Amino acid sequence: MKQKIVTVTASEIDSRIASEGRAIFYGLFFDFDKADIKPESRPPLAEIADYLAKRPVLKAFVVGHTDIQGGLDYNLSLSLRRAQSVVAALQSQFKIAPNRLTARGVGPLSPTATNRDDTGRGKNRRVELVEQASQ
């Protein structure tokens, strides 16, 4: 399924986290069955980094999601590896401190749409940024 690049701005990230508790990113791309971030994912990564730079004490979860296709354990692993790739890119390319981001993968366990068609499955393949509770 062909996907288009969708970039959420730093101010939109802030607004979504304030109102919904999370910001969803559909513009972070990976090859099928892989965890390496594709080069066209740089604009959304830059916006996430900008958001984090404006909030230097904020800590967040980077949460990977998959669709339902494939085995549960495999999808849990894949979603975690993809979240770890996003964290690594933010740390290496944008110098976000390692202690600010925690990668988690939930596979297909938290869908935003049906998994019965390509459109729904496409919406379920995503990465989210969730603010960690302050201690």
N, C-alpha and C positions, 0 to 999 in steps of 0.2 A: 504494500500500500504506500503510495507516495505521500510524504508528509511535507508541509510547508514550514518554514522557519517562523516561529512566533517568539518575539522578544518582549519580555515583561520588564518595564523600567524599574529602577531602584525605588522611585516613589510609589509605583504600583505594588511592588513587593511589600513595602512598608504598610500601605493601605490594606492589602489583602491579609497580611499577618495580623494587623490590628482588628480587622473585622471578622475574619474567618479562621484565624489561628494557623494558617498555612498559606504559602504561595506555591502554586503549581506551575511547573515548567514543562512545556511540550516542545520547546526548542532545543533541548539537549538530545543529541542523536547518537545512536550506537548502531553498529552493524548487527544484523540478525544473529542472535545467539552469542554475542560478544559484549565485552565490558569496556572496550576502548572508545573514548569519546571522539567523535568525528570533528574535523576542523571547523565545519559550519556551526558548531556549538559555541564558538568563542563569544559572539555578542551576548547571549544570555549569561554566560559565565562572567563576563565583564560587568553586567548589571548586578549580579549577585555580589560580586566583589565590591562594587560601588556602595551597595546597600550596607554591607558589612563594615566597610571603611567609615561610613557615616555613623555607625553604632559600635565603637571600638570595644565595648565591654559585653556586647551581646554574644551569647553562645547559641548554636542552633544544631538541630538534627538535619541531616541530608538523608531523605528517605527515598529509596528506590522502589518502584512498583512495576509489575509485569501484568500481562493479560493471563488468562487461564490456560492457554495452550501449553502443553508440556506437563511434566510432573511437578507436584507441589514442592518437594525438597529442592529440585533443580531450580525452579523459579525463585525460591527464597534465596538460594545461593547467588543466582544471576542478579537479582535486584540488589543484594548487598554489594556484590562486586562493582556494579554500576554506580551505586552511591559512593563507594570508596574511590572510584575513578574521578568522580566530581570533586570530592574532598581533596584528592591529590592534585588535581588541576588548579583548584583555588589556592592551595598552598604553594605550589611550585610556580605558577604563572602570575599570581596576583599577590603573593606573600601574605596570605591570611594565616595567622598563627595556628599551629596544629591543635592547641587546646580549645579552640573556639568551635570546631565542627566535629560532630560525631556521625558516622555513617551507619545507617540501618537499612535493612531490606525486608519488605513485607510481602514480596511476590504478588500473588493475585488476591490477597486477603482483604484488600480495601478498595474495591472497584468504585469508579465514579460513573460507570455506564455499564450497559449489558455486555457480556462477552459472547453474545450470540451472533454478532456480525462484525465486519471489519472496522466499521466506524466506531463502535463501542470499544472493541479491543484496542484500537488506536488511542482512545482517550484513557484507557487504563494503563498504557505504557507511558510512564511519566516519572519525573523526579519532583519531590516537594521539599521546601525549606520550612521547618517548623521551629519556632523559637523555644529554647529550653527554659524551663522555669528558673527564675533566679533563686539562688540559695539563701 
